[in-house]
C-alpha cells in the first residue's frame, strides 16, 4: 500500500506539471488498470492534491491554471508552489501508508470507537479491543487480536476483505459482520452479505495467490454450512447466522437476536438467560470494577438489560433478589451465600437502580 500511495503522488505531480503528455496519460490509465489498490491510492492522492493546492493558493495568492493549457508561463513563485504541493502530497500519502500498513487500533475498558478505514469500510470497536490493518494490492487484511468489532465492508470487487482472528480467517466481499474473540472462543455473526470462515490454521491468504474470490472457494466444493463442516472445510454463513468456535468442541451454529447481540453499540449489555457467573464476566468486559461470585450462587440464571456502567447496581440487585451476601474489596465486588427463590425477596431489585455500594 505504501508503494501505491507514493506512486500515485508521483503520477499526480507529473499530471499537474509541464511534463504531462498524451503518453503520460496513457501510462496512468495502464497503471490504474493494474490493481484496485492503484485506483484507490490515486483517489486519495487526488483528494489530497486538491486540498493542498487550495491551501497554497490562499497563502501565496498565485493563480494556477488547468493542466491542459499548453502555453503557460510559470513564474518562479508558482513553480515553488507546485513543488510545495508535491512535497506536501508525498508526505501526506506516505503518512497514510504507514497508518494502513500495520497500524494498531485499540479501545480501553468501557470504550467504544467507530472509525472509517481508508477504503470506506466502517469499523466499530467494542470494549478492550485490539486490531491492526494491513492493505496490499490483492486484499484488505485486518487482524483482530482481541475483543469485538463490527465490520461494514465497503464493496470493492476484486479486492476482498479478510479478518484474521486467532487461527481462522473470515473472508468477505461487500458485507456486514460481527467478530468477537475471547480467550475461550471465537464467534462470527453475519448481518448481511456473505462470508466464509476458514478451518483452523488453513488461511486462504497463504493458499491462494492473487485476488481472493469467494466464488472460487465455493467452486471447489469445499465450502459448506456449519452442519456439514469438517476440520478441513471452510464454512459459509447466511445473513442472521452466528458460528461459535471453542476449543475441543464442535462448531455451534445458531440465529441470535441481532439487536441483543449488538446492544453494546448503544452502551447496553443484554444478558439473556446466563448463569450469574457468565453474566458477571460479560459486565466485567466494560468496567474496571470487577464482579465475582462464590459458591452455589454462580449457577443462578439471570436476564436483563444493563448499561455498561451499571456493574455495581446489577450486583446489588442480584444480591437483594436472591438473598446473597455482598462485599466490596477495593475494585472488586463479591457475591456469596446460598440463594433463595426470588419470590422470597424483601425488596424490588428495580428500586436499586442507580444506587451506589457503600
N, C-alpha and C positions, 0 to 999 in steps of 0.2 A: 504493500500500500504506500509506503514511504516513497518508493521509487516512482510510482504512478503519479503521485502528487507533485513531485519535483519535475517530472517530465511535462505534466500539464502546465505548470507555471512557465516552463521554458517555451512551450508552444504559444501560450498567450502573449508572452513578452515579444515573441517573433511576429505574431499576427498584428500587434499594435505598433510595430516598429517599421523602419524603412526597408527591411529585408523581406517583407511579405510579397509573395508572388503566387500565381496560379499553381505552380508546382508545390509550394509550401502548403497551400490549402488542400491539395490532393493528398499530400503526405499526412496532414492532420486527419482527414477522413479515414485513411487506411489505419492510422494509429487508433482512432476511436473504435473502429470495427473489430480490432483485435481482442477486446476484452470489455465486459461490463464495468470492470474496475476503472478502465481508462475513461469511459464515458462519465462515470460517477465523479472521478477526480477532476475532470475537465469542468463539470458543472460547478463544483465548489470553488475551483480556482477562478472561474469566470466571475462568480459572485464576489469573491474577494477582490479581484481586479477592479470591478465596478465601484465597490465601496471605497477602496483605497484611492482610485483616480479622482473620485468626487472630493475626497478629503484634501488631496493635493491641489485641486483646482481652487478650492475655497481658501487655502492658505497662501498659495502663490499667485492667484489671480491670473492664471495662464489659460489661454484658450487651447483646447486640444481638439483637433479636427478628427472627423471619422477616418479610420484607417484605409478606406477605399479611395480617398482622394489622392490622385497620382502626383500632382505638383504641389508639394508642401515645403515651404521654407521653415525649417525648425530652428528657432533661435537657441542659443546655448542654454538659456534659462529653462526652456521647455525640455530640452534633452536631459537636463539634470532631473527634471520632474519625472520623466519616463524611467530613468534609472532608479529614482527613489521608489516609484511604484513597483517596478520589477523586484527590487530588493525586498520591499515590504511584503509583496506577494509570496516570494520564495520563503521568507521567514515564517509567514503565516501558515502556508501549506505544510512546511516541514514540521512545524509545531503540531499541526493537526495530525500528521502521520505518526508522530511519536505517541499522541494520545490514543490513536486507534490500534497501534501495534503493541499489545501487552499492557495497556493502561489498566490499572487496578481501580475498581469501583466498589464501594462498600457503604454499609449503613451501620449505625451504632444501635445499641439495645433500645428498642422502642421507636426507632426512627423509620420513616418510610420516605422513599425518594423516587420520583418519576423523572426520567431523562429520555432524550431523543438521541439515538445514535446517528452517526453522520450519514447513514443510508436512509434515514427516515423511520427506522424501526423504533418504536416506543417501548421502553422497559420500565416497569415499576418494581422496585426492590422493597421487600418486606424487612422486618427487623433482623439484625445480626446477619446480614447477607454480604458475601464477598464474591465478586466475579471479575473476569478480565476479558478484554476484547482484542481480537487479532484477525484483521481482514486481509485477504490477498485476492488475486485476480480470479481465483476459481471459487472461493467460498467465503462466507462471513462466519467467523468462528467465535463463539463465546464459551468461556469456561466458568461454570458455576461451582465455586469451591465450597460454599456452604450457604445455607439459608434458603430463601424462596424468592422467585422472580416471575412476574407476569410479562410475557413477550407478545407484542402486537407487531408482527413482522411486516415490513414494507415489501410489497411484491416486486421482485426483481428476477424475472425469468432468466434461467441460466446462471444465476448467482445464488445458490441455496444458502439457507441459514442453518447453522449447526450449533447445538448446545451440548457441550460435554459436561456430564455430571457423574463423578466417580468413574466407574469402568464402563459406562454406557454413553451413547450419543443419541440425541433427539434431532432428527433432520426434518426441516420444514421448508416449504416454499412461501406462499403468502398465507399467513395463518395467525391464530392467536392461541397461545397455550400457556399453561402454568407448570413450573418445575419447582419442586420442593426437595431439598436434600438435607436430611438429618443424619445423625451419626448411625442410626439403626436402619434407615430405609430411604428409598428414593420414590417419589410419586410424580407422575406426569399426567396432567389433565388437559384434554383438548377442548377448547372453547368453540373454535370454528376452523374450517380448512382441513388439512391433512398433515399428519406427522408419522414418521417411522422411528421406532426405538430399537437400537441395535442390541444384539446379545452382549453379555459382559466380555470385555477385552477383545472385541472384534470391531474396531472402529472402521467406518466406511472411509474416513479421511485417509487411512493407510491402504485400503484395499482397492480404491477407485482412483485412477489418475484422471486429472482434468475435472471439468464441472460435474457435480453430482446431480442426477436427475432421479426423482422418486419413481418415475415410470420405469426406469432401468432396474430398480430394486425389485419392483413387482413383477417385471417381465421374466425374472429368473425363476419364479415360482417359490422364492424363499420367503417372501413377505407373508405374514399370516396374522390372524387375530390372536388375542391372548389365550383363548380356549385351546387353540391348536398349536400353541407355541412350544418349541423345544429349546434346548440350550443353545442351538446354533441358528435360530431363525429370527429375523427382525420381526417386530410387532407393529402393526398399524392400528391407529385409533380412529374411531368415528367421533364426530362432534358430541360433546357431553360425556364421553367416557374418560375414566381415570384408570391408570395402571399403577399398581404399587408393588415395588420390589423390595424384598427383605432377605437378609442372609439365611440360607438353608431353608427357604420356603418357596412354594410355587407362586408365581406372579398372580396377584388378585386384580380382577377387572370388575369395576362397578360404575354406577352412574350417580354420583353425589349431587346434592342440590348446589348448583354453582353459586348461587347468592350467598349461601353459608360458607362455601369454600373461599370466596373472595371478599368476605366481610371485612377483612383486615384493611382493605383499601379505604374504608370509612372509619378506621380506627376502632373496629369492634372485633371481639373474639367470640365466635359462635361455637359453643360447646354442646354437642348433640349426643347424649347418652354415653358419656365416657365415665370410666372409673374416676374417683376423686384424684387418684394419683396421676392419671393421664391428663385430667383437666388442669391440675396444678402445673404439670410440665408445659402445657400449652400456654398458660398465663405467664410462666417464667420466661418465655421467649421475649416478652415485651417489657420486662421490668428488672431493675437491679435488686428489687425487693423479692426475694425468693421464697416460694411456698413449698412446704413439705408436709407429709403425713406419716404417722407411725401407727402400727398395729392394724387391726381389722378394718378401721375406717377407710383404709386405702381402697377398698373394693366397693364403697358406696357409689351408686350410679347417679350422675348429675347431668343436668341440661340447663342451658340458659345463654343469654347474650350479655356480654360484659364489655365495657370499654377497656382498652388496653392499659389504662391507668387504674383499673378497679381491683387490683390484686388483693389489697387489704380488705376492701368491702366484701369481696367474694369469700375470703377466709372467714370473716366474722359471720356472714350469713349462713354458711355451711355449719359452722360451729354451733350456732344457736339452733338451727333447724334440726340437727342430729344430736344435740346434747354432748358435744365434744369439748375437750379442754383445749384452750388456745394459749400459746405463749409466744413471746417475741424475744429473739436473741440477736441483737444487732440488726443486720439486714435480712434476717430470716424470720418467717412466721411458721410455727409448727403446730399442727393439729394432732391430737391423740385421744385415746379413750375408746370405749365401746359405744357404737352409735345406737341411738334409739329411733323408733319409727318417727317419721316427720309429723304424724298426727299428734304425737305427744309433746311436740314443741310448744313452749310457752310464749314465744314471740313470732311475729310475722317477719321472716327474713327480708321482705321487701322494705320494711321500715328502717333497715340498717343501711340502706344505700346512701353512700356519701359520707358515712361516719368514719372516723379515724380510730385506729387502735391506740389505746392508752397503755 
